[in-house]
Amino acid sequence: MTNSETVAATGPLSTGSSTTRVIGILALIAMGALLLFGLWLSPDDVNQGDAVRILYIHVPSATIAYIGCALTTIGSVLYLWRRSQWWELTAYASAEIAAVFTAITLVTGMLWGRPTWGVYWVWDARLTTTAMLMLLLLGYLALRRLPADYDVRAKRSAIVGLLLFPNVIIVRQSVQWWNTLHQKPTLFANGLGARIEGLMLFTLFIGFIAIGLTFVWLLIHRFRVAYLAEQLEKEDLDRAIADRRAEGIVR
Amino acid sequence: MMWRSARLIAGKDLRLEWRSRVGMNQVLPFAAVVLVMFAFALNPDSDLLQKATPGLFWVSVLFLALTTVGRTFSIESSEGISDSIRLSGLEPSGFFLGKVISIGVQLLILEVLLGIGVTVLYRASPAEWPLLLSTVGVATVGIAAAGTLYGMVAVSLRVRETILPLLLLPVLTPVLIGSTRAFEAAINETPADGWPWIGLMAVFSFVYVAAGIFGFGALMEDS
């Protein structure tokens, strides 16, 4: 049996390819650079001290979480429009990874908030919106993972995915007004402003590259796993039907 | 055609509701229970309950909306009904609007009765009627539209009762915030603070009605 036949019989042995390997290695290098710059080379902040270093992970994670959420909406729209499984699986994979980065954003945000503001949580517009984004993503994922026919799951979660980003925008608008009416805003006034410069800005830039590459790497792998899982489900059904038929012939 | 379908569906649902009397015998008493429970949780003799009235009112409405949406779609989930609806030639958009109307009408009735309840039990003093009524109107459309869309997403799934609140409640955050703030503005007699919220909720309602009208066809294909 040649190598290609083995692959055909058992399916690919990993979800890696030369593209993902290159992206993965670049992501690792960027992470290494982020550690070096974030923890050693970049200076302390005048107001926040060492706590500012959390932001090199926090800010890129938040950005990627929102990009992932937007990608889910785009994928859902294109699935409903073109009925392409490719986009549906992209939307799903993207939502799952966005949920992970949203969780990272919330946790790092709280860890940063404690030394900086003295509390883990404030009902600030950005925090509240991100928490709501997490809940919306969890709803989408819960629906997408239900044990049901692929078409049923895909179509219904695509409707929820379609509204994911519009929801985030409306929620953000509402909590922003809610805040400005009831609480003095701009807790971020001494956080990320125009003042950020030099080595700190460069470190943040490395953070964006490292987290961005990680997102792409995870997305490709997750997409392939999701695709294989759907193929397997289809194949299992075919095999079960073939088995039952074979039983009938023997008797 | 769309409106005719809507009228038929809304009429059918409201007739069913009226004849089964479930709303009157179970949902309304449940609303009363919620009002009393809130009073137990927040000492009614302090002014805490009065201050929290707008929020409590709208949280109760959201709970009641969950049961109303769940009931409206449990009618459609018995064996064979979805096929019959598909074969009936009803417009999906009309089906959606009909459900929105029937849920909206039921919610409006519940809101009026809840409003009387909080006025009497929590000693709330309603003022600024144009703002109050606009809030009730636009919030109800938003809740009914989003409820119908997500109700249809969850219909005929085995986990319907648990997934509907998870999907629907976070989505309704803007309506909860908006309606609560608008009510507060009305009660405090500062209506200028309330009107922007009406605008926000109108945008929300528009998004959901539009999404329902265009997206309902896909949901009805295989439910």
Interface residues (C-beta under 8 A of the other chain):
Chain A: L80 M132 L135 L136 L138 G139 A142 L143 L146 A148 D149 D151 V152 K155 R156 A158 I159 V160 L162 L163 P166 N167 I170 V171 Q173 S174 V175 W177 W178 L181
Chain B: L149 Y150 V153 A154 L157 V159 I163 L166 L167 P170 V171 T173 P174 I177 G178 R181 D193 P196 W197 L200 V203 F204 V207 Y208 A211 G215 A218 L219 E221 D222 S223
